[in-house]
Amino acid sequence: MSSFFIALPLLAFCIFVAPLWLWLHYRSKKNTSGSLSQEDHQRLQVLSNKAETMHTRVETLERILDAEAPNWRRRYE
């Protein structure tokens, strides 16, 4: 008789509560992971600006090296 009092709530939990709990958990995970937060978007923008600046600097340095030492690329390829 005492096992019935334990088995019935456990069975109800496994049939009704656990699937609903898992479904709600993974639905909320999918909704939160779908987009960037505002802070992440700002960091990405800052990194993108820094990358563009570095690209411009590298192009400038390559033009200077091309003018002063035309064969520098062959040594480093």
Buried (B, 14 or more C-beta within 10 A) or exposed (E): EEEEEEEEEEEEEEEEEEEEEEEEEEEEEEEEEEEEEEEEEEEEEEEEEEEEEEEEEEEEEEEEBEEEEEEEEEEEE
